[in-house]
Amino acid sequence: MKTLAILGGTGKEGAGLAMRWALRGYRVLIGSRSADRAKTRATEMNRELGGDYLTGLANAEAAAAADIVILSVPYGAHQATLSGLREECAGKILVDLTVPLQPPEITQVNLPGGAAAALEAQSILGADATVVAAFQNVSAVKLKRLDQPVDCDVLVCADDPAARLDVMALVEAAGMRGIDAGALKNAVAAEALTPVLLHINKTYGVAGAGIRITGLDDT
Ligand SMILES: NC(=O)c1ccc[n+]([C@@H]2O[C@H](COP(=O)([O-])OP(=O)(O)OC[C@H]3O[C@@H](n4cnc5c(N)ncnc54)[C@H](OP(=O)(O)O)[C@@H]3O)[C@@H](O)[C@H]2O)c1
């Protein structure tokens, strides 16, 4: 089974994915700017899971030890977190689930220069890493309910079709349906959808609006 490192796995979105993957047998490393914070959060999550599943490390150590790296930090920390990790991510898939929100206007689309955080990630890491964009439209509130599948689809965008398939398998393991959504530049659409979902959450008084792709069963 592959080893996954979740940079910023101490936070809301990363923790839910970490626990779901750990329960499916992946070796999961929780990354943080602080190794102590990572260890503390891993201990807390292990207590919740009832076993010794997760290990906490500093972000760079976690990335170096992983087969697949997942980036789960706020957009404001995106560039700073990635720019020191080119070597650790070389030859690996980096799954970017960052949404470029601009607080306090989090219900309005705010794409960096009309592009996507995932495209910025590829440019920061260089061609040696394969960036895959996914999970931007999945609510952390839903991920936390470990005993339930999450009622949504996940758009998976990457320029490498094999990398898309690898990440679609991770999506399935976390309890959702992965959809091959094409090239990495299509991540613009997924990143832009999240503020729309946050607006819907606010308007309808819910915590986890998500998306479903219809028509896939048509013949
Ligand atoms: N929450 C959701 O429902 C949701 C849904 C879809 C997508 N996302 C996306 O997933 C990513 C993570 O979201 P989240 O809600 O998990 O965020 P979060 O809990 O606010 O932060 C995640 C982790 O990022 C690190 N971090 C925070 N500020 C930082 C900074 N200034 N510099 C470096 N690291 C920093 C922290 O880890 P350490 O302090 O341990 O380093 C923190 O635990 C975001 O890009 C978000 O847009 C979130």
The ligand as an ORCA input file, in Angstrom:
! r2SCAN-3c Opt
* xyz 0 1
  N     -12.434     23.080      4.943
  C     -13.123     22.684      3.879
  O     -14.317     22.314      3.972
  C     -12.443     22.634      2.525
  C     -13.156     22.086      1.452
  C     -12.533     21.989      0.204
  C     -11.247     22.479      0.031
  N     -10.596     23.033      1.098
  C      -9.245     23.557      0.864
  O      -8.347     22.735      1.597
  C      -7.252     23.523      2.073
  C      -7.149     23.315      3.570
  O      -8.354     23.748      4.155
  P      -8.607     23.594      5.719
  O      -9.990     24.029      5.950
  O      -8.136     22.287      6.185
  O      -7.600     24.734      6.253
  P      -7.103     24.991      7.734
  O      -7.657     23.981      8.674
  O      -7.346     26.443      8.019
  O      -5.516     24.848      7.574
  C      -4.918     23.615      7.251
  C      -3.499     23.644      7.740
  O      -2.721     24.553      6.983
  C      -1.636     25.011      7.786
  N      -1.582     26.471      7.718
  C      -2.522     27.344      8.116
  N      -2.093     28.622      7.916
  C      -0.875     28.515      7.405
  C       0.087     29.478      6.994
  N      -0.142     30.799      7.080
  N       1.281     29.030      6.498
  C       1.517     27.702      6.406
  N       0.631     26.742      6.793
  C      -0.558     27.158      7.274
  C      -1.914     24.610      9.212
  O      -1.033     23.534      9.522
  P       0.194     23.715     10.547
  O      -0.085     24.937     11.370
  O       0.140     22.473     11.340
  O       1.384     23.853      9.668
  C      -3.352     24.136      9.170
  O      -3.637     23.116     10.099
  C      -7.549     24.969      1.687
  O      -6.846     25.317      0.529
  C      -9.047     24.965      1.412
  O      -9.433     25.929      0.468
  C     -11.160     23.113      2.330
*
